[in-house]
Amino acid sequence: ETGVTQSPTHLIKTRGQQVTLRCSSQSGHNTVSWYQQALGQGPQFIFQYYREEENGRGNFPPRFSGLQFPNYSSELNVNALELDDSALYLCASSLDPGGGGGELFFGEGSRLTVL
Amino acid sequence: DQQVKQNSPSLSVQEGRISILNCDYTNSMFDYFLWYKKYPAEGPTFLISISSIKDKNEDGRFTVFLNKSAKHLSLHIVPSQPGDSAVYFCAATSHGSGNTGKLIFGQGTTLQVKP
């Protein structure tokens, strides 16, 4: 059984650029959620994908978008990067979109630095 | 609007003693609460959870207590071990209609267990 994997682990971008982060969900999981964790803060929900469609969104602007593929892997895209987008981006997979028991399985995260 | 708060950024305890981590919430709609543990350079891992219909849940050395009237929960670790040193996040969710399994996290408490 493979866990949640994310790529890249670290990356540096400049303001105004675009970034794509990738996530492979844990085997057997059909739901992927993305969280942003700023320094010293807890993770904040960005959105969730289920059956290749967005299934709930947090308080993030439209320049944060995503995709889910038939194999349940997912991408997070951020356009027009701002300095405040610097954070750890966590992908989490789960067995079902309702969160079931709420148990999410997280990847190690992608550390984005915007200069 | 911080719906889940962990007011102690850090906690230091001696090995073998009890660690008590606290969490407060404001949203009465939350009906499921979780604790996650995070080591550096790793994603958060699920530790223990509790439904709002219970006031206590125990799993080995870990016990979570829920006081709904006070909107407060706590995680007890007994006995504490050096390997428990990590950042602990409290999280909450609502399983109401339309819920997407979105978790609301607190800011985290860094626990250090000294040998």
Interface residues (C-beta under 8 A of the other chain):
Chain A: V4 T31 S33 Y35 G40 Q41 G42 P43 Q44 F45 Q48 N55 G56 G58 L90 A92 S94 D96 P97 G98 G99 G100 G101 G102 E103 L104 F105 F106 G107 E108 G109
Chain B: V4 Q6 Y32 L34 Y36 A41 E42 G43 P44 T45 F46 S49 F89 A91 T93 H95 N99 T100 G101 K102 L103 I104 F105 G106 Q107 G108
